[in-house]
Each structure stands twice: as C-alpha cells, then as structure tokens.
Amino acid sequence: KTVKGKSTSFAGINDPRKTQWDLFVMLLATFNVFVIPLDVGFGPESFQTFFFKVLNFFIDAFFLIDIIVSFRTTYINERTGAEVRDVKMIGRHYLRGQFTVDILATLPFDTIGEWLFSSENATFKIFGALKLVRVLRLSKIITYLRSTEEFKAFLKLNKLIFFLIIYLHCFGCIWWMIVSPNQ
C-alpha cells in the first residue's frame, strides 16, 4: 500500500485481526509463564521429549513472527494523537521501544547455549526464563482493546493479580533452587 508515495503498514493498531493475533500471542506467553519455571526448577522428563521441544520451537517461531508483525503495525503518536502508518516511522518507533525486550525474549538462549557447549547441564535452562517477559505485552493489549473503561479496569486488576502470582511463583522457585540440597 502507498499513500502519497510512502509505504504504509498493513496492520492497524485497532484492526480486529491484530487483536486476535495479540490474544493468541498472550495465550502462548501464558503457557510459557507456567511451563518455563517448572522446566528450569524441576526439569521433568516429559519436557525433554521430542514433542515438547518441537512445541517450544513453534512457540518461539510465533514470537519471531510477532516481531515481524510489530514492525508493520501502526501506533498512536503521543504528541498528535494520530495513527502513524509510515513503515519507516513504525520501524524506528519499534526499534527504540519494545524491540530489545522482544528479541531477548524470543531468541532461545538456553538451546543455543546447550548446542554451542554440547552440554546437558541445566545451567543454560535459566536463560529460558528470559521468555517470561513476553507476558508484558498484556498491558499493550489492554490499552488498545476496544471496550468500556470499566472492563479495561477489570482487566487491569486481573493483570495486577496475575503478575503478583507470577512474581511470587518465580520468587518461590528461586528460593527452592537456592536451598535445594541436591543442587
């Protein structure tokens, strides 16, 4: 698409398809929030199966696709309140904003470390915890969701409770790893 000679994005911030995509990504992030700490802390045998490794690969691939989609998704200019559709401006805005967090959460540092150092050591699994920051996208989804303010307030309260539970869970896992006698 072009507007006055400039290329434009293909995903508007209020596009229903983008909202569905964001909700799908949030579902994957929620899956990661429960599975990654379990894998890092306990390393169950079922998480070492071919099926589970392929599932994690596809989840990482969806997050990589999400980065590409984010480079083409419009945003609201905070000064003017206008929706920015220019691809170059969108790219710069994304690179200066959420890109670093997204790329760190998407790259499978745990798997790369195991491959590079040919190690079955569980030390590299802790890098998988970087994927937990994916859940931070929830705030953006709530902000741009087309809904009443009361419903958004309800979602924000649930988000706060959800983050508190995640924090307590991760904190508990860290303490377990510190005091575990066989570690």
N, C-alpha and C positions, 0 to 999 in steps of 0.2 A: 504494500500500500504506500502511496505517496500523497503528501499534502504540500502543495506549493514547492515541489522539488525535494522535499525532505522525506526520508523514510520514516514510517511510523510503526508503532508497536502492533502486536496482534492480540494482546490480552489486556483488556481494560480492567482496572482495579475493581470495578463493580460488576464485572462480567460473571454471570451465574456459573459458567464453566470453570472460571478461575476459583470461585468459591468452592465448587465441588472438588477441584484439584487440591486446594488448601486443606479441606476437610480430610481428604484421602491421605495427604502427607501427615496431617496431625494424627490420624489413626496409626500410621506407621511409626511415628515418633512415640506415641503412647505405648505401642508394642515394645519399642526399644527401651523405654523407661523401666519396664518391668523385667525384661529379659537380660539386658546388659549387666545390671548389678548382680543378678543371680549367676550369670556366667562368670563374671570377674570374681565374685566371692566364693562360689562353691564349685564351679566348673563341672556341672553334671555331664555324665557320659552321653546323654541324649543330645546335648548341644554340640558334640563333636561328630555327629553323623553327617553324611553327605547331604541329606535333605535340609538340615538346619543351616549348613554352610551355604548351600545354594539359595535358601531363603534370605539369609543375611546379604548375599551378593545382590539379589534383586532389590532388596530394600535400599542398599547403598546406591544402586543404579537409579532408582526412583528419585533419591535425593539429588543425584547428579543431574537428572532431567529437570528437577525443580530449580536448580541453579540456572540452567539454560532458560527456563520459563521466566525466571525472575529478571533476567537480562532483557526480556521483551515485554514486561508488564508495566503498564503506566503507573504513575504515582501522582500524588497531590502536592503541588508546590506550596510550601508552608507560608511563603510571603504573599502570594497572589491568590491562593485557594483554587487555582486552575489545575486541571488534569494535564500532566505533561505526557505527550505522545511521541516526542522525538527520540529515536532509538539511541543516539549518541548521548543525549542528556540522561536518559534512563540508565544506560550503562555506567556512566560516571557516577550517578547517584547511588547505584547499587554497589559499585566498587568502593566508594567511600563509606558505605553503610554496612550492611549485613553480610557482604560477600566473604570477608575473612572468617567470620564465625561459621558461615555455611560451609565453606571449603574445608575448614578444620573438622567440622562435624561429619563431613561426607567421606573424606579420604580414610580408608581402612588402615590406619597406622598400626593397629595390632597385627593384622595379617601381613602387612609389608615387613614389619619387624621380624616376624616368625620366618618369612621367606628369606630375607636377607641374611639372617644369622642362623638359619637352619636349626631353630631351637623349638622345642616343645615346652619351653619354660613359660610359666603362667605370668611372668613379669610383663610381657608385652600386652597381655589382656587388659591391663589397666588403661592403656591408651584407647581402648574401645569405649571408655567412659566419656571421651570427648563427644561421642554421638548423642549424649544426653542433652546437649544444648539445643538440639533440634526442637525440643518442646517449647523453646522461647518464641516460636512463630505463632503460638496461640494468641499472644497479645495483638499481633497484627491482624489476625483473622477476626478477632472480636471487634477491633476498632473499625474495620471496613465492612462488617456484616450489616446487611440491610435488615434492620429490625428495630423494635421500640427500645427506648433508653432503659426501660425497666428490665427488659430481657437481657440487654447488654450488661446491666448492673448485676443481674443474677449470674450471668456467665463469668463476670469478673470475680465475683465472690467464690464461685466454684473453682476458678483458676487459682485463686489465692490458697484455697484449701488443698487443691491438687499439688501445688508447688510446695506447700508445707509438708504434705505427706511424702513427696519425693525427697525433700531435704532431710527429713527425719529418717527415711529409709536408707539413703546414701550414708548419712552420718552413722547410723547403726552398723552398716556394712563395714565402714572404715574402722570403727571400734572393734568389730568382730575380727577383722584382719589383723589388727594390732595385738589383740590379746589371744588370738588363736594359738594354742600350744604347738601345733604341727606346722606352722608357717615359718 
